[in-house]
Amino acid sequence: MSGGSAEVLADACLAGRRCLVTGAGSGIGRAITLRLAALGAHVTGVGRHLETLEETAKQAGERGGCVAAVACDVRNADMAAEMISQVAGDHGIDLLVNNAGGQFYAPATQISRRGWDAVIDLNLSAVFSLILAAHPHLARRRGAVVNMSLTGIDRGIMGAAHGVAARAGVLGLTRTLALEWGSQGIRLNCIGPGIVFTENLDPTARERALERMDAIPLGRGTDTQAIAELVAFLASDAAQLITGQLLQIDGGAHLGAGIHAWAPEKVRA
């Protein structure tokens, strides 16, 4: 399924940095939050469920890190803007990680307008709103943004027309703002994870993914720690000349066609 991931960044390399991570209550978001905190950053973990966010904060505290839990539905632009303002305060934001997201699998002909809008709102529109709200605070600190996209968005993924459209939009947004805001010292990049075996992965999708491991050149899925390490790198001074990029962390899955048809068989209808 996956192996261990090396930690390559120096201890305390993010000391004093102020970071905000959405979707921090579980899975990838929790791993990112814990890693940033372990490297000395002051992290605000954002999500809809305070209980899971507080568990993330607890785990960080047990490891000597500092995480504040803030409940917010990032799909609500006004609520998100108010949250950003409160978090930034007098200190600004050094890093915004737009990790919150989600989708369901279905053939395009079976995706309702309501279903389409729900996926676009969470995976694209909310990202746009958060970045705009954070812009003045990022500019003050010459900060960075890391957005979550998908591997394979340039090839298509069966059963994920809405999700691919949203994540492709995020990549376009990332590159456009990297151009517009580069003179302000703001860097924006995308991460394109492959199959990530988190607790939230649909059981059927998990089964199908395991069957297709041979389509991945490195023969393994993506683990949350590897993603967290990449985010931390992009937040660090080592990445100060990297902007407008899509970094695909998928074991090479994007090099072949097989893995992009890994969704449940029902999407072939």
N, C-alpha and C positions, 0 to 999 in steps of 0.2 A: 504493500500500500504506500508506505513512505518510510524514509529513513530520517536520521537525525540531521539537523542543520547546524552548521558552525556559526559561532558568534565571533565576528571579525572586528567589531568596533571597540575602541578603547573605552574603558570604564569612565563614566562621568563626561563623555564627549558631548553630551547634550545638557550639561548642567546649566541651570538657569533658563533654559528654553521653555516657552509656554506653548503647549500643544493642545489641540482640540481634536478628538476622534469621535466620529459618529458611528452608531452601531457597535458601541463598546461593551455591550452586555454579554456577548458570547462569541464563540468562533474566532474568525479572523480579527474582528475589532478588539476583542479582549486580548488576543495575543499581541497586537500592535500596541495597545495601551500599556500592557505590562512591560513590553520591551523598552518603550520610550521612557517609562518611569524608572526602569532599572538603569538606564543610561544617564539619569539625573534630571530629566525633564519634569516640569510641573504639568501634569496632564489633566484635562477635563474630559471625562468619558460621558458621551451623550447618547441617549436612546429613549425609547418610549416607556420602558419598564424600570422603575427605580430600584427594585429589588435585585435584579441581575446586575445593574450598574454598581450597586453597593457591594456586591460580591466581588466584582472586578477590583474595586477600590480596596476591599479587605485583603485580597490576594497580593495586591501591590504593596500595601502597608506591611504585610508579613515579610516581604522581601526588601523592605527599606525604601520603597518608592512612595511617591506622593501623587494620588489620584483623587479628584473631586468628581462626584457623581451628580449629573444634572439630567432630569427627565425633560424631554422635549420631543414633540412630533415634528420632525424636520420638513414634513410635507406642508406644514402651515407656514407660509413665508413670513407672516408677521411675527408669529411665535419664535421662529428661527432667528429673525433679525434681533428681537429683544434679547434672546439668549446669547447671541454673539456679543452684543453690546455689554451685557452684564459680565460675561466671561472675560472679555478683553479688558474692561475697566481702564485703569491708568497704565497698564503694562503692555497692551497690544497682544498680538498673536504671532508666534514664530512659525507655527506649522498648523495647517488645517488638513485633516485626513477625512475625505468624504468616502467612508466605507459603507454606510447604511445602504441597503439595497435588497432586492428580492424579486422573484418572478415565479411563474408557473409554466409548465410545459403543455403545449397544445398546438395542433396544426393551425396555420394562419386563418383558415376558413372557420375555425371554431373559437377564435378570439373575439369576444364582444368588444364594443367600443368602450364599455365600462372597464373591462379587463385591460384593454390597451392603455387607457388613460391612467389607470392605477399604477401600471408598471412604468410608464413614462414619467408620471408625477414623482415617484419615489427615486427612480434611478437617474433622471436627467433634470427635471425642473427643480427639484429640491437642491441638487448640486449647484445649479446656477444661482439660486436664491442665497445659499450659504456663502458661496464665493463672493457674490456682490456685497453681502452684508459684512463680510470679513475684510474686504479690500482695503479700506482706510487703515485698519489695524495692521494688516500685513505690510502695507506700504511704509508704515512708521518703523517697522522692524526689519524691512527688507526680507520678508518671510517667504515661505514656500507652501505649496498646495500639492497634495498627492490625492489623485482621484482613482477610484477603482473602475476598471473597464473589464474586458473579457479577452481571453485568447481566442483567436479564430473569427473576430468580428469582420475581418476582410474577406473571409471565405463563406461566412454564414454558418449558422448552427440550427439543425433541424428542430422544429418545435419551439423556437425561441425568437420568432420574428420581432416581437415587441421588445424583448430584452436586448437583442442585438442592435436594434434601431436606437434604443436608449443609450447603450454603452458606446456605440459608434458616435452618437451625438456628444457624449462626454469627451471622447477623444478629440473631436473637432473643436469643442469649446476649450479644451485644455491648450491645444496648439494655437488657437486664435488669441487667447488671453496671454499666452507666453510671448506672443508678438507685441500685443498692446501694452503689456505691463512690464516688459523686460527692462525698460529704461528706469523703472522704479525699483529695480532690484528684486522683483518678485519672480520666483521660479514656479512653474507648474508642470507636473508630470503625471503620467498614467501608469498604473500597474495592470497587467493583463494576466491574472492567475489562470492556471488550468483547472483540472478537477481537484477540488479541495474537500477532503473527507472530514467535514465538521459534523457536529451533532444535528445540524439543521438540514443536512442533505437528505433529500427524498429517498426512502428505502429502495424504490424501484430504480431511481437514477443511480443510486450507489451500486446496485447489482449490475446494471448495464455498464457502468464505468469500469468495474472490476474486470468484466469480460473483455474490455477493449484496452487493457493496459499494454498489449503488444503493439498498439498503434503509436505509443509514445516512445521515441528513441531512447530515452533514459529509463524507460520501464517503470515509472513510478508517478504517483499523483503529487500534487503540490501540498506541502504541509504549512500550517499556519505560522510556524516559527520562521520558515524561510521568507514568507511574505513580510512578517514583522521586521526581520533583519533588513530587507530591502527598503522598507519604509524608513527605518532609522538611518540607513545610509543616505537616502535622498534628503533627509532632514539635516544631515551633517555638513560640515564644511568641506568634506571630501567630494561632495557633489555640487559645489558652488557654480560650476559651469555647465551643469546638465539641466536643460529645460525643454519643454515641448516634446518630450519623448514618450513612447509607449514601450515599457519594459515588460516583455512577456516572460513570465516565470512559470513555465509549464512543462519542463522536461523535454522541450522540443516538439511538443504536440502540434504546434502551429505549422510545422514543416510538412505535415502529411494531412491527407483528407479524412482518414478513418475516424479519428477522435471526434470530429465535428458532427458525427451522426450518432453520438452516444446517448442521446435522450431516449426515454422510454419508447417502446415499439409503437405505442398508440399514436405518436406524432406522425407516423407514416400514412395515416388514413387519408 
